[in-house]
Amino acid sequence: MTFSPSPRAALLAALLLGAAHSQAAMPVQPLHYDMLNGYGMASGGSFNYWDKSYSGSGNSSQDYAPLSGGLGDLSDGIIANEGWHLTENTEGTGPYVGWNRGEPWLITFHFAQVQQFQTVTVWYDDADGFGDVAPPAALTVTVQGLTQRFEITDQPGAAPTFAVLTLAAGTRGDSLVLGVERFSNGVMLSEVGFTATPVPEPASLLLMGLGLGLTSWARRARREA
Protein backbone atom coordinates (compact mmCIF):
# COMPACT_ATOMS: atom_id res chain seq x y z
CA MET A 1 0.00 0.00 0.00
CA THR A 2 1.31 3.42 -0.91
CA PHE A 3 0.71 6.33 1.47
CA SER A 4 -0.72 9.37 -0.27
CA PRO A 5 -1.28 12.53 1.81
CA SER A 6 -4.46 14.48 1.31
CA PRO A 7 -4.26 17.61 -0.88
CA ARG A 8 -4.79 19.74 2.26
CA ALA A 9 -1.91 18.06 4.10
CA ALA A 10 0.34 18.40 1.08
CA LEU A 11 -0.54 22.11 0.80
CA LEU A 12 0.25 22.64 4.50
CA ALA A 13 3.57 20.88 4.07
CA ALA A 14 4.46 23.02 1.07
CA LEU A 15 3.58 26.23 2.92
CA LEU A 16 5.66 25.25 5.94
CA LEU A 17 8.59 24.26 3.77
CA GLY A 18 8.35 27.51 1.81
CA ALA A 19 8.26 29.56 5.00
CA ALA A 20 11.33 27.75 6.30
CA HIS A 21 13.33 28.63 3.18
CA SER A 22 12.03 32.16 2.52
CA GLN A 23 12.74 33.82 5.87
CA ALA A 24 15.01 36.83 5.43
CA ALA A 25 16.27 39.39 7.88
CA MET A 26 13.66 42.07 8.53
CA PRO A 27 13.45 45.09 10.84
CA VAL A 28 12.48 44.01 14.34
CA GLN A 29 11.17 46.22 17.15
CA PRO A 30 12.21 45.66 20.78
CA LEU A 31 9.56 45.14 23.46
CA HIS A 32 11.41 47.56 25.73
CA TYR A 33 14.89 48.76 26.62
CA ASP A 34 16.61 49.55 29.93
CA MET A 35 19.33 52.13 30.55
CA LEU A 36 20.37 55.17 32.56
CA ASN A 37 18.69 58.38 31.41
CA GLY A 38 20.60 61.07 29.54
CA TYR A 39 22.16 64.09 31.18
CA GLY A 40 21.30 67.75 31.06
CA MET A 41 21.69 71.18 32.54
CA ALA A 42 22.15 69.85 36.07
CA SER A 43 25.31 68.09 34.82
CA GLY A 44 26.71 70.96 32.75
CA GLY A 45 24.71 70.64 29.53
CA SER A 46 23.36 73.56 27.55
CA PHE A 47 20.00 71.73 27.32
CA ASN A 48 18.45 68.58 28.75
CA TYR A 49 19.24 65.48 26.71
CA TRP A 50 16.81 63.15 28.46
CA ASP A 51 14.76 60.30 27.04
CA LYS A 52 11.72 62.38 27.92
CA SER A 53 9.22 60.24 25.98
CA TYR A 54 10.26 57.05 27.79
CA SER A 55 7.16 54.97 28.62
CA GLY A 56 8.52 52.72 31.38
CA SER A 57 9.43 53.20 35.02
CA GLY A 58 11.98 55.72 36.24
CA ASN A 59 12.30 59.52 36.28
CA SER A 60 12.75 60.63 32.67
CA SER A 61 13.35 64.21 33.89
CA GLN A 62 16.38 63.36 36.02
CA ASP A 63 19.99 63.06 34.85
CA TYR A 64 21.23 59.44 34.81
CA ALA A 65 18.05 58.05 36.43
CA PRO A 66 17.55 54.28 35.88
CA LEU A 67 14.87 53.66 33.23
CA SER A 68 13.35 50.21 32.67
CA GLY A 69 10.46 48.42 31.02
CA GLY A 70 9.60 51.01 28.37
CA LEU A 71 10.33 52.50 24.97
CA GLY A 72 11.30 56.04 24.03
CA ASP A 73 13.46 58.20 21.79
CA LEU A 74 15.78 55.37 20.76
CA SER A 75 12.96 53.28 19.24
CA ASP A 76 10.36 55.79 18.04
CA GLY A 77 11.43 55.84 14.38
CA ILE A 78 12.47 59.51 14.56
CA ILE A 79 15.99 59.95 13.19
CA ALA A 80 17.50 63.38 13.79
CA ASN A 81 18.74 65.10 10.63
CA GLU A 82 20.00 68.24 12.36
CA GLY A 83 22.64 68.76 15.02
CA TRP A 84 21.93 68.57 18.73
CA HIS A 85 22.27 72.35 19.19
CA LEU A 86 19.42 72.92 16.69
CA THR A 87 16.99 70.29 17.97
CA GLU A 88 17.43 69.98 21.75
CA ASN A 89 15.71 72.15 24.39
CA THR A 90 15.42 72.76 28.10
CA GLU A 91 12.31 70.53 28.33
CA GLY A 92 14.38 67.51 27.21
CA THR A 93 11.92 66.62 24.44
CA GLY A 94 14.42 66.72 21.56
CA PRO A 95 15.21 63.63 19.45
CA TYR A 96 18.60 62.91 21.01
CA VAL A 97 19.52 61.11 24.21
CA GLY A 98 22.96 62.25 25.40
CA TRP A 99 25.58 61.11 27.90
CA ASN A 100 28.81 62.81 28.93
CA ARG A 101 30.22 60.32 31.40
CA GLY A 102 30.40 56.60 31.97
CA GLU A 103 32.06 54.05 29.67
CA PRO A 104 30.80 51.97 28.15
CA TRP A 105 27.23 53.28 28.28
CA LEU A 106 24.97 50.22 28.30
CA ILE A 107 21.48 49.94 26.77
CA THR A 108 19.72 46.57 27.06
CA PHE A 109 17.08 45.84 24.39
CA HIS A 110 14.54 43.07 25.06
CA PHE A 111 12.60 41.24 22.31
CA ALA A 112 9.41 39.18 22.23
CA GLN A 113 11.24 36.01 21.17
CA VAL A 114 14.69 34.70 20.34
CA GLN A 115 16.08 36.47 17.28
CA GLN A 116 18.91 35.66 14.88
CA PHE A 117 20.40 39.16 14.74
CA GLN A 118 21.95 40.36 11.49
CA THR A 119 22.65 44.08 11.93
CA VAL A 120 22.39 46.88 14.46
CA THR A 121 22.20 50.44 13.12
CA VAL A 122 22.99 53.34 15.45
CA TRP A 123 22.17 56.94 14.48
CA TYR A 124 24.16 59.67 16.26
CA ASP A 125 25.29 63.27 15.95
CA ASP A 126 28.79 63.89 14.60
CA ALA A 127 29.24 67.41 15.91
CA ASP A 128 33.01 67.14 15.42
CA GLY A 129 33.62 68.34 18.97
CA PHE A 130 31.26 71.32 18.82
CA GLY A 131 29.75 71.73 22.28
CA ASP A 132 31.95 68.82 23.41
CA VAL A 133 29.87 66.35 21.37
CA ALA A 134 31.49 63.73 19.11
CA PRO A 135 30.67 60.33 17.61
CA PRO A 136 31.17 57.22 19.74
CA ALA A 137 34.74 55.95 19.86
CA ALA A 138 33.38 52.40 19.56
CA LEU A 139 30.18 50.42 19.87
CA THR A 140 29.87 46.95 21.36
CA VAL A 141 27.09 44.40 20.96
CA THR A 142 26.69 41.66 23.58
CA VAL A 143 24.30 38.73 23.08
CA GLN A 144 24.29 35.65 25.30
CA GLY A 145 27.50 36.80 26.96
CA LEU A 146 29.45 37.13 23.70
CA THR A 147 30.68 40.65 22.84
CA GLN A 148 31.51 42.06 19.41
CA ARG A 149 33.30 45.41 19.24
CA PHE A 150 33.17 47.92 16.37
CA GLU A 151 35.48 50.94 16.25
CA ILE A 152 33.84 54.06 14.81
CA THR A 153 35.68 56.34 12.39
CA ASP A 154 35.04 60.05 12.81
CA GLN A 155 34.11 61.08 9.28
CA PRO A 156 34.92 64.59 7.95
CA GLY A 157 32.28 67.21 8.57
CA ALA A 158 29.81 67.87 11.36
CA ALA A 159 26.39 66.37 10.70
CA PRO A 160 24.20 63.56 12.03
CA THR A 161 25.20 60.17 10.66
CA PHE A 162 24.95 56.46 11.46
CA ALA A 163 26.91 53.22 11.76
CA VAL A 164 25.71 49.79 10.57
CA LEU A 165 27.14 46.98 12.69
CA THR A 166 27.10 43.63 10.85
CA LEU A 167 27.04 40.86 13.43
CA ALA A 168 28.69 37.47 13.26
CA ALA A 169 26.62 34.48 12.11
CA GLY A 170 24.90 32.75 15.00
CA THR A 171 24.30 35.92 17.05
CA ARG A 172 21.01 34.95 18.62
CA GLY A 173 19.08 35.72 21.79
CA ASP A 174 16.00 37.47 23.15
CA SER A 175 17.99 40.44 24.44
CA LEU A 176 20.90 42.51 23.16
CA VAL A 177 23.16 44.93 25.04
CA LEU A 178 24.51 47.91 23.11
CA GLY A 179 27.60 49.46 24.68
CA VAL A 180 28.62 53.01 23.78
CA GLU A 181 32.29 53.89 24.29
CA ARG A 182 33.04 57.61 24.25
CA PHE A 183 36.01 59.73 23.35
CA SER A 184 36.48 62.42 26.01
CA ASN A 185 33.31 64.03 24.62
CA GLY A 186 29.59 63.61 25.08
CA VAL A 187 27.63 61.29 22.77
CA MET A 188 24.17 61.97 21.30
CA LEU A 189 22.10 59.04 19.96
CA SER A 190 18.76 59.52 18.19
CA GLU A 191 17.74 55.97 17.17
CA VAL A 192 18.80 52.31 17.25
CA GLY A 193 17.45 49.80 14.71
CA PHE A 194 17.77 46.05 14.26
CA THR A 195 17.39 43.49 11.49
CA ALA A 196 16.91 39.85 12.43
CA THR A 197 15.09 36.63 11.67
CA PRO A 198 12.96 35.10 14.43
CA VAL A 199 14.12 31.72 15.72
CA PRO A 200 11.15 29.30 15.60
CA GLU A 201 9.69 28.07 18.86
CA PRO A 202 9.94 24.28 19.52
CA ALA A 203 6.29 23.79 18.50
CA SER A 204 6.94 25.58 15.22
CA LEU A 205 9.98 23.39 14.61
CA LEU A 206 7.82 20.30 15.19
CA LEU A 207 5.27 21.51 12.65
CA MET A 208 8.05 22.32 10.22
CA GLY A 209 9.47 18.83 10.65
CA LEU A 210 6.00 17.37 10.04
CA GLY A 211 5.71 19.47 6.90
CA LEU A 212 9.07 18.24 5.63
CA GLY A 213 8.02 14.65 6.33
CA LEU A 214 4.73 15.05 4.49
CA THR A 215 6.53 16.58 1.54
CA SER A 216 8.95 13.64 1.42
CA TRP A 217 6.07 11.14 1.54
CA ALA A 218 4.27 13.01 -1.23
CA ARG A 219 7.35 12.91 -3.47
CA ARG A 220 7.88 9.21 -2.81
CA ALA A 221 4.24 8.46 -3.50
CA ARG A 222 4.43 10.24 -6.87
CA ARG A 223 7.51 8.24 -7.84
CA GLU A 224 5.86 4.92 -6.91
CA ALA A 225 2.52 5.71 -8.59
C-alpha angles and dihedrals in degrees: 000000000000119000113230118183119223117260089250093053091046090050091050090050092050092049093050092047091048092050091051092055100037101055111122132176111279134176110279127196122218120236090225142327133223127211146124113283122252124265132250149164093329088062098044102278124140089227137007113274097190130145086245096168093055110139101200135074124302136065107291089186095060127084113252094354114160111256122193143165099023148082130239146141095344094060105029097098093244110129115190114234096180132061123272093252090059099045108033126086144181091265090063093232097124122118096255131082110204138194129186102181140035126062128246098017106212127212117179116205118197124202134200093244142000110297133197097224119214106170142002117204119198121192116202143157117263098200091162091231096312107146088003091290122133139155119278114278089222141345126218130199119202122189123168090351095305116118128204118191127206122190113216121222116218102232121211115271134034113265139110112280141157145229126221112210112202108205128215119263112270096034098146138152144111093257136040130195117212113200120199116203115195136208109224087289137084120268126220119199123185104177144359121203134185138201119199146139118240116245108232118248116243091259091053090049089052091052090046090052090050089051092051090049093050091049091052091050091049092052092048091048091053091051092050095045 
